[in-house]
Amino acid sequence: MESFVYTVSQLTGLIKSMLQESFPSIQLKGEISNFKANSTGHLYFSLKDSSAQISAVMFRGQASRMSFQPKNGMLVQVQGKVSVYEAQGRYQIIIDSMTQAGLGDITEMIEERKRKLAAE
């Protein structure tokens, strides 16, 4: 019995379809890291917590509607859909909206150190 052999593109396409069907819309909370604003207006970054991270992209149209400037260390809540960037076979979240959710762990640690130094 001969089994079907997938190409990398076929497998990646199937995985992308499965993820998009399973997560058509999801809310996610995490800390921004590796933030890069592209000259086209798109935003690229990672969202992380204490033990994992996911690549994130917010395209120009959605990014232009935000009332704040995202930056590294900021804790945010996003809404979007999980997808696969097929060229690299990496899963990511494509963000439709983002709100601030406070300070991330790294930023909070820096602020705490500032307070301690100021007290001394």
N, C-alpha and C positions, 0 to 999 in steps of 0.2 A: 504494500500500500504506500503510495507516494503522498507526502504532505505538501501543502501549499507553502511556498516560500515568499514572504513579503519583501518588498523593497523598504529601505529606510523611510522614504517619502510616504509610502502606503501606511506603514505602521504609525508614523507621526501624525498623519491625517486622521487615522482612526482614533488615536488617543485624543487629539484635539476635539473631534466630534463628540466623544464620550464625555470629556470634561465640560464642554459647552452645554451639552444636554443636562448634565448633572448639576451644574451651577450657573443657571441662566442669570441669576442676580444674587449677590451675596454681600453682606456687610462684614467688614473686617476692621480690626483695631490693631495698630502697631506703630512702632517708632520709625521715622524716616532716617535712612542712611544712604550714602553714596548718591546724594541728590545731584542731578544735572539738568539744567534747563537748556534745551536745544534752541538754536537760532530760529528754528521754524515755529517755536512756541510750544512744542511738546515737552512734557516733563518725564524724566526717567529717574527711577530710584528703587530702593529696596524698602520693604516694610519688614520689620523684625520684632521679635519678642525675645524672651530670655533664652530660647533654645531653637529657634528656627527663623528662616527668612524667606521671602518671596519677592521676585522681581515685579515691578509695577510700572505702568505707563499711563499717563493721562494726556490725551491728545489736546491740541491747541483750543478747539472749540469749547471743551469742558473746562480747561484750565483758565480760560479768559473770564469765566463766570465766578471764579473764587474771590472772596473778599479778603484774603490774606496771602502772604508769600510763604510757601512751604520752605523748610530748611532742615538740615541735618539735626537730629536730636528731638525734633518735634513729635509729639504723640498725636496721631490723627485717627479718625474713623472714616472709612471710605465705603462707597457702594460701587459695585462693578460686577464684571463677569470674569470667571477664570477661563483662560485660553492657553494656547500653545504658540510660541513664536517658532514656527516650523523651521526656519533657516538654521536655528541653533538647537532645536529640540528641547527648549526650555519652557516650562509652564510659567505663567505670569497672571497678574490680575490687570485687566483693562478697566481703569477707573472712570466712572461717570460723575461722581461727586465726592467731595472731601470736606470734612469739618475738623476743626481743632478739638483735641480731646485732652489737652494738658501738656505737661512736660514729660518727655521720655526719661528713661532711667539714667542715661548718660548726662543729659542736661540737668536733671535733678541732683545728681551727684556733684556736678560742677557748682551749682548754685549753693548746695550745702557747704562745700569747701569755702566758697566765697564768704558765706555767713560766719563760718568759724574763724577765718582769717580776720574779718572785720571786727569780731568780738575780741580778738587778742590784741 
